[in-house]
Amino acid sequence: MRAPPRLACLFLAAALGASASAPKAPPAPAPAVNPLVSRIALGSCMKQDRPAPVLQMVRELQPELFIWLGDNVYGDTQDMAVLEAKYRQVAAKPPFAALRAEVPMIATWDDHDYGVNDGGREYPMKEASKEVFLRFWDEPADSPRRARPGIHTSYRFADPAGKRTLQVILLDTRTFRSPLTRNTTSSYKNDYRPDSNPENTFLGAEQWAWLRERLQEPADLRLIGTSIQFGHEYNGWESWTNFPTEVDRMVNLIIATRAQGVVFLSGDVHWGEISVLKAPKCYPLHDLTASGINSEWDNLEPNRNRIGQACMDHHFGWIEIDWQQADPRVALQVRDGTGRVRAKTSVRLSQLRF
C-alpha cells in the first residue's frame, strides 16, 4: 500500500538525511478558502545538481507563500525512476528543505519537470510524470488536480471578514499544448516563429473552459502562474507569443469575464524582468518573470514591454500587497541573491480594473 503523500515525504526526508522538520502544509485548493497572505515569493529554473543559496535569502524575508513556476527540477526523461531521483536531489538541498519547512509552497510545471525540453501534448509520459509531480508537491488525495487531465489548479485566500480576496491560478502550459512552429527563415530569430493558426492551443478546450469559470469568481487580485512568459515582446524562444491567437484569446477572456486584478507570473527564460502588455479595452496586464533560482542565460532579448532593467543574476520574484490601504498597493519585484531589488514596479488595485 502506498503511504499517504505527506507521510511519504517524511520517509523521503529521513532516507536522504534531510531536515526532520515536516514540510509546511500547502494551502488547500479551491473551493476551500485560506487565510489572506500579503508577502509572496516566487521562482523557477532550479537545477537539482547545483547549490541554491538564493533560497536562503527568500527564507530571511519570511514570505507567507512560495509559488514555483516550473523547471523546479530538470528531469528531461521518460524514465520515471530517473525523474524521481532528481526530485530527491531537490528535496535534499538544505536551503530548499529549510524553506519548505517554514513556508507553504504551491507549484506548476514547465517543460523540464514535465519531462522534455519545449514539450507539449506529444510527450508520451505525461500521466506518469504528473503522478511524480503531485506526489513530490504533497498534493492532497482529494485534490481536483487528481481527478482531471493536466495539473491546472487554483487557490482562494481571504481575510476573516471576506472583504479582501486573493485568487491564485496555476495553469498547465504543457499537457494540452500544440506543437510549436520551428523557425526556418531569416525573417524571424531563435528557435520558433509565431503561428496564427486558430487551431493552435496552449491550454486546450477543457482548461480554457475551466479558466473561464475561475475568472468569473470574485477576487480583488488574481495571480495567474503560467510558467512561460505572457506579457513580453516576441523573441523567438518559447512563450505565449508563439501562438498570437492564444494571447488574444486570453486578453479577450479577461475582458469578457470582466476579471479584475489580473497579474501574470512566469518563468522559463533564465532572467528576471517585469513586462506590461497594453491591449485595447483592457487594463495593463503585468507579467512578473522570475526565472533563475540557480540557472542563467548569456543573452538578454529585447523587450519593448519591459519596465526598467532585467536581472541576469540568480534571483527570485517578490510580491507584497498592502491590504490595509483603501486602495491596496501591489509591489512587484525581482530580487537577487543578496536581496537587492533589481527590477520593480507597483500598482494599485484600482489600476487593474475596467
Secondary structure, DSSP 4 states (H G I P E B T S, - for coil): -PPPHHHHHHHHHHHHT--SSPPPPPPPPTTSEEEP--EEEEE----TTS--THHHHHHHH--SEEEE-S-SS----S-HHHHHHHHHHHHH-HHHHHHHHHS-EEE---HHHHTSTT--TT-TTHHHHHHHHHHHTT--TT-GGGGSSS--EEEEEE-TTSSSEEEEEE--SSTTPPPPPBP-STTS-SSB-----TT--SSHHHHHHHHHHHHTS--SEEEEE-SS--SS---SSSSGGGSHHHHHHHHHHHHHHT--SEEEEE--SSSBEEEEE--TTS--EEEEE---SS---S-PPP-TTB-S--B-SSEEEEEEEETTSSS-EEEEEEEETT--EEEEEEEEGGGS--
